Amino acid sequence: MHLAYPAVLAVLLFCVGLYGVLARRNAILVLMSVELMLNAVNLNLVAFDVAFRDVLRSGQSFTLFIIALAAAEIGIGLAIVLMVYRNRGTSAVDRLRDLADTDAGGTGGAADPADAQDAAADAAGGPATASKKAEATA
């Protein structure tokens, strides 16, 4: 068997996995895409090991190591995804930015305390505080 066949198959598997990582929004589908990429690497390792007739079978040894790492990664990854799903109600990757700490460094919050007071007053149905904001800037 030629070495080109498994190499082309591995490239196709890796490209499909890369597309899944870049295009998917669901965390479980992203984890499945990472697994697909790891399986493409495993296919290459075994194919080159057989093609070069390595006495130590290092390609197969690395493949077993990668399979063990992938199993650990899936276990930890699914535990994290389930925890996020229980807390947030969704496993969408885009929504995970809400977990960021907004108090550290001042990013993500209101830039002006008066803006925060206006937002709180609007949410409570209170009167507009435009006059207070004008006094604060003057």
Summary of the structure (lengths in Angstrom):
residues: 138
radius of gyration: 25.6
end to end distance: 81.2
largest distance: 82.7
contacts: 329
relative contact order: 0.09
helix: 77%
strand: 1%
